[in-house]
Amino acid sequence: MRKRYDKTLHYTKKQLWRDWLEKAEEPDIWTANRYTSALASDGGKTRIPTLRGVLDGNEVMARSNGEKSTMLAKRFFPLRPRLLRIYEAMYEHGLMYGPWKSFTTVVLRKPGKTEIRCT
């Protein structure tokens, strides 16, 4: 899915660019010229303004590209919810998933141990 998404995104960008160039008129032609004649690299020029966020109840500012990427990654890709929250909610509401009511215990002997002690 990721490859398909990337491929579709790349194709769409290319198609939008072509459509825009075909419909470009006098002022847009100069803009297109500026885009196409610019250097391939912008030398690390900042394009994202300083970001504000809250960390541990304090407002923080992300100024460097590294700080900005970390802040954006945390916002767009938060940690997945942990199972503990699900179990706590089930316990509080008195719910129990049927198959979880029965279980199988497997006892594995440690290598080199000859006897099993049950306490």
C-alpha positions in Angstrom: 0.0 0.0 0.0 2.8 2.4 0.8 4.5 1.9 -2.6 1.2 2.3 -4.3 0.5 5.5 -2.3 4.0 6.9 -3.2 3.5 6.0 -6.8 0.1 7.7 -6.9 1.4 10.8 -5.1 4.4 11.1 -7.5 2.1 10.7 -10.6 -0.4 13.2 -9.2 2.2 15.8 -8.5 3.7 15.4 -12.0 0.2 15.6 -13.6 -0.7 18.8 -11.7 2.6 20.4 -12.7 1.9 19.6 -16.3 -1.7 20.9 -16.2 -0.5 24.1 -14.5 2.2 24.6 -17.1 -0.2 24.1 -20.0 -2.6 26.7 -18.6 0.1 29.2 -17.5 -0.3 32.7 -18.7 1.9 35.8 -18.6 2.7 36.2 -14.9 2.7 32.4 -14.3 5.3 31.8 -17.0 7.9 33.8 -15.0 7.0 31.9 -11.9 7.5 28.6 -13.8 10.8 29.9 -15.1 11.9 30.7 -11.6 10.9 27.2 -10.3 12.7 25.4 -13.1 15.8 27.5 -13.2 16.4 27.3 -9.4 19.2 25.2 -8.0 18.4 21.6 -7.3 19.2 22.1 -3.6 18.2 25.0 -1.4 21.1 24.5 1.0 19.0 23.6 4.0 16.8 26.7 3.7 14.1 26.6 6.3 10.7 26.2 4.8 8.7 25.3 8.0 8.3 28.2 10.4 9.0 27.8 14.1 6.6 25.3 15.7 5.0 25.6 19.1 4.0 22.6 21.1 3.3 21.5 24.7 5.7 19.1 26.4 5.0 18.1 30.1 2.7 21.1 30.5 5.3 23.6 29.2 5.2 25.4 25.9 8.2 24.6 23.7 9.4 26.1 20.5 11.0 23.9 17.7 13.4 26.0 15.7 15.9 23.6 14.2 15.0 21.2 11.4 15.7 18.3 13.8 13.4 19.7 16.5 10.7 20.4 14.0 10.8 16.9 12.5 10.7 15.3 16.0 7.7 17.5 16.9 5.8 16.7 13.7 6.6 13.0 14.0 5.1 12.9 17.5 2.0 14.8 16.3 1.4 12.8 13.1 2.5 9.4 14.4 1.6 9.1 18.1 2.4 6.1 20.1 0.0 3.2 19.7 -2.4 2.8 22.6 -1.2 0.2 25.1 -3.2 -2.9 26.0 -3.3 -1.8 29.7 -5.9 0.9 28.9 -8.1 -1.7 27.2 -7.8 -4.1 30.1 -8.5 -1.4 32.6 -11.6 -0.2 30.8 -12.9 -3.8 30.5 -12.3 -4.4 34.2 -14.0 -1.1 35.2 -17.1 -2.0 33.1 -17.1 -5.7 34.2 -16.6 -6.9 30.6 -14.7 -10.0 29.7 -14.0 -11.3 26.2 -15.3 -14.9 26.1 -12.2 -16.7 24.8 -10.1 -15.0 27.5 -12.0 -16.8 30.2 -10.3 -20.1 29.4 -6.6 -20.5 29.0 -3.8 -23.1 28.7 -0.8 -23.0 30.9 2.4 -24.5 29.5 5.2 -25.3 31.9 8.7 -25.2 30.3 11.6 -26.7 32.1 14.8 -24.7 32.2 17.8 -26.3 30.5 19.9 -28.2 33.0 17.1 -28.5 35.7 16.0 -32.0 36.5 13.1 -31.4 38.7 10.1 -29.0 38.7 9.0 -27.4 42.0 5.5 -26.0 42.4 5.1 -23.6 45.2 
